Amino acid sequence: MEKLMSFEDYQYVSTELGIKITKFIGDSTKVIIPSMIEGVQVISIGDYAFEKKNLTYVEIPDTVQYIGEGAFSLLRMKLTMLVQIGARWL
């Protein structure tokens, strides 16, 4: 089982390939997802990681290669999302 860790407003796990953000625990409406956490690339956003949050803006770095099912579902506000070149929805 992967060890759940925290960094700023995020809970995450470290995998062989990089960091997977599992949950947003902050209360900000504007989120810029980091490309690195503790020197390791953020490569994925887990299922339902930002579900039911009051987000108005999310910026996803080009290091992210996978965005999980329902990662941004049931948001309480209209969302503007910036996905940098290189990020893929798989």
C-alpha positions as CSV (number, residue, x, y, z in Angstrom):
1,M,0.0,0.0,0.0
2,E,1.3,3.5,-0.9
3,K,2.0,5.9,1.9
4,L,-0.3,9.0,1.9
5,M,1.7,12.2,2.4
6,S,0.8,15.9,2.5
7,F,2.4,18.9,0.8
8,E,0.8,22.4,1.1
9,D,-2.8,22.0,0.0
10,Y,-2.4,18.5,-1.5
11,Q,-2.4,14.9,-0.3
12,Y,-0.3,12.6,-2.5
13,V,1.4,9.3,-3.0
14,S,4.8,8.7,-4.5
15,T,4.9,6.0,-7.2
16,E,7.8,4.6,-9.2
17,L,7.0,7.0,-12.0
18,G,6.4,10.2,-9.9
19,I,3.8,11.9,-7.7
20,K,0.1,11.3,-7.9
21,I,-2.1,13.9,-6.2
22,T,-4.9,12.1,-4.5
23,K,-6.8,15.0,-2.8
24,F,-6.9,18.7,-2.7
25,I,-7.3,19.7,1.0
26,G,-7.1,23.5,0.6
27,D,-9.8,26.1,0.5
28,S,-8.5,28.3,-2.3
29,T,-10.7,28.9,-5.4
30,K,-7.6,29.4,-7.6
31,V,-5.3,26.4,-7.9
32,I,-2.0,26.1,-9.7
33,I,-0.9,22.4,-9.4
34,P,2.8,22.2,-8.9
35,S,5.0,20.4,-11.5
36,M,7.2,19.1,-8.7
37,I,6.7,18.1,-5.1
38,E,9.8,17.6,-3.0
39,G,12.0,17.3,-6.1
40,V,9.8,14.6,-7.8
41,Q,7.6,15.3,-10.9
42,V,3.8,15.4,-10.4
43,I,2.6,13.0,-13.1
44,S,-1.0,12.4,-12.3
45,I,-4.2,13.6,-10.6
46,G,-6.1,10.8,-9.0
47,D,-9.8,9.9,-9.2
48,Y,-12.1,12.5,-7.5
49,A,-9.0,14.5,-6.2
50,F,-10.8,17.9,-6.6
51,E,-14.4,16.7,-6.4
52,K,-16.9,19.0,-4.8
53,K,-14.5,21.9,-4.4
54,N,-15.2,25.7,-4.8
55,L,-12.8,26.1,-7.7
56,T,-12.9,28.9,-10.3
57,Y,-9.5,28.4,-11.9
58,V,-7.1,25.4,-12.2
59,E,-3.8,25.3,-13.9
60,I,-2.3,21.9,-14.7
61,P,1.4,21.6,-15.5
62,D,2.7,19.8,-18.6
63,T,4.2,17.1,-16.4
64,V,0.8,15.7,-15.7
65,Q,0.1,12.7,-18.0
66,Y,-3.0,11.3,-16.4
67,I,-6.2,12.9,-15.0
68,G,-8.4,10.4,-13.1
69,E,-12.0,9.7,-13.4
70,G,-14.2,12.5,-11.9
71,A,-11.1,14.4,-10.8
72,F,-12.9,17.7,-11.2
73,S,-16.5,16.5,-10.8
74,L,-19.4,18.1,-8.9
75,L,-17.6,21.5,-8.7
76,R,-19.7,24.1,-6.9
77,M,-18.7,27.0,-9.2
78,K,-17.9,27.7,-12.9
79,L,-14.4,26.5,-13.7
80,T,-11.7,27.9,-16.0
81,M,-9.0,25.3,-16.6
82,L,-5.6,25.8,-18.2
83,V,-4.0,22.6,-19.3
84,Q,-0.4,23.3,-20.4
85,I,1.0,21.7,-23.6
86,G,2.1,18.2,-22.9
87,A,-0.6,17.3,-20.4
88,R,-2.9,14.5,-21.6
89,W,-6.3,13.2,-20.6
90,L,-6.1,9.4,-20.7
